[in-house]
């Protein structure tokens, strides 16, 4: 099917500047502004609290979204997208609020360190440290340490997949679910969808290559499964997965290939491709109803995981 009509104005607005590509600070500012314009009014929650948790080289900031109701609540540790060098808990604040309200889970959104100042493995180490903190301190914020999940979109989906592998390999904690929303899974950038969707659909193949150059300036690291989770030798025993992809996303093939590898390893997987959608659509709450549809799908998967289904 064609790109959904409601997304066409966004694509039309993504015209290259005659002045050439902007610098990193300008890209970050533009992304923050765009994220705010795509948001809708936030649902009511019990509390939203910013905290600092122990990290590998110092404190890591997190934002804790607690739904209404009676705890202890299961805990989703969420990693925002943004190509490892942009994005923040603020850009993904609307998505996290919706996830908490619709799932009944506490959402802990992680402000991990960004490239290029902090290349791999900084982001992955911060995210795993945040998960470990949630496992040990969940009761301090009304969470249930026996019911944990990880999730994220795009680069955050990569980090969620990596953290799920590390949780399996490094002694836990056990995870009920990994929710991967159009995840980056392989640094090779050589899939058919990278060529087919690599220009004109919001996220470009050139932007992804720039991302890898910033996040992994040492190209020799890109086969590391903590960079490219698709490259893991064995995926047996990682957490059950929800994988959401978008038809016109350069990443659609690698997201679905990762889901297949999980299935082949015996991991339960729910895979859904959102036809007519582009990369980043889950943040486009004010633009497309498919955003809430995907968040509701993630919320439903979390509820099933909580109930042991």
ZIZIWO-V673897 format. One record per residue. N is the residue number from 1. RES is the residue in one letter. BURIAL is b if it has 9 or more other ideal C-beta (glycine too) atoms within 8 Angstrom, else e. Layout:
BEGIN
N;RES;BURIAL  N;RES;BURIAL
END
This chain:
BEGIN
1;X;e  2;X;e  3;X;b  4;X;b  5;X;e  6;X;e  7;X;b  8;X;b  9;X;e  10;X;b  11;X;b  12;X;e  13;X;e  14;X;e  15;X;e  16;X;e  17;X;e  18;X;e  19;X;e  20;X;e  21;X;e  22;X;e  23;X;e  24;X;e  25;X;e  26;X;e  27;X;b  28;X;b  29;X;e  30;X;b  31;X;b  32;X;b  33;X;e  34;X;e  35;X;b  36;X;e  37;X;e  38;X;b  39;X;b  40;X;e  41;X;e  42;X;b  43;X;e  44;X;e  45;X;b  46;X;e  47;X;e  48;X;b  49;X;e  50;X;e  51;X;b  52;X;e  53;X;b  54;X;e  55;X;b  56;X;e  57;X;e  58;X;e  59;X;e  60;X;b  61;X;b  62;X;b  63;X;b  64;X;b  65;X;b  66;X;b  67;X;b  68;X;e  69;X;e  70;X;e  71;X;b  72;X;e  73;X;b  74;X;b  75;X;b  76;X;b  77;X;b  78;X;b  79;X;b  80;X;b  81;X;b  82;X;b  83;X;b  84;X;b  85;X;b  86;X;b  87;X;b  88;X;b  89;X;b  90;X;e  91;X;b  92;X;b  93;X;b  94;X;b  95;X;b  96;X;b  97;X;b  98;X;b  99;X;b  100;X;b  101;X;b  102;X;b  103;X;b  104;X;b  105;X;b  106;X;b  107;X;b  108;X;b  109;X;b  110;X;b  111;X;b  112;X;b  113;X;e  114;X;b  115;X;b  116;X;b  117;X;e  118;X;e  119;X;b  120;X;b  121;X;e  122;X;b  123;X;b  124;X;b  125;X;b  126;X;b  127;X;b  128;X;b  129;X;b  130;X;b  131;X;b  132;X;b  133;X;b  134;X;b  135;X;b  136;X;e  137;X;b  138;X;b  139;X;b  140;X;e  141;X;b  142;X;b  143;X;b  144;X;b  145;X;b  146;X;e  147;X;b  148;X;b  149;X;b  150;X;b  151;X;b  152;X;b  153;X;b  154;X;b  155;X;b  156;X;b  157;X;b  158;X;b  159;X;b  160;X;b  161;X;b  162;X;b  163;X;b  164;X;b  165;X;b  166;X;b  167;X;b  168;X;b  169;X;e  170;X;e  171;X;e  172;X;e  173;X;b  174;X;e  175;X;b  176;X;b  177;X;b  178;X;b  179;X;b  180;X;b  181;X;b  182;X;b  183;X;b  184;X;b  185;X;b  186;X;b  187;X;b  188;X;e  189;X;b  190;X;e  191;X;b  192;X;e  193;X;b  194;X;b  195;X;e  196;X;e  197;X;b  198;X;b  199;X;e  200;X;e  201;X;b  202;X;b  203;X;b  204;X;b  205;X;b  206;X;e  207;X;b  208;X;b  209;X;b  210;X;b  211;X;b  212;X;b  213;X;e  214;X;b  215;X;b  216;X;b  217;X;e  218;X;e  219;X;e  220;X;e  221;X;b  222;X;b  223;X;b  224;X;b  225;X;b  226;X;b  227;X;b  228;X;b  229;X;b  230;X;b  231;X;b  232;X;e  233;X;e  234;X;e  235;X;b  236;X;e  237;X;e  238;X;b  239;X;b  240;X;b  241;X;b  242;X;b  243;X;b  244;X;b  245;X;b  246;X;b  247;X;b  248;X;b  249;X;b  250;X;b  251;X;b  252;X;b  253;X;b  254;X;b  255;X;b  256;X;b  257;X;b  258;X;b  259;X;b  260;X;e  261;X;b  262;X;b  263;X;b  264;X;e  265;X;b  266;X;e  267;X;b  268;X;e  269;X;b  270;X;e  271;X;e  272;X;b  273;X;b  274;X;b  275;X;e  276;X;b  277;X;b  278;X;b  279;X;b  280;X;b  281;X;b  282;X;b  283;X;b  284;X;b  285;X;b  286;X;e  287;X;b  288;X;b  289;X;e  290;X;b  291;X;b  292;X;b  293;X;b  294;X;b  295;X;b  296;X;b  297;X;b  298;X;b  299;X;b  300;X;e  301;X;b  302;X;b  303;X;b  304;X;e  305;X;b  306;X;b  307;X;e  308;X;e  309;X;e
END
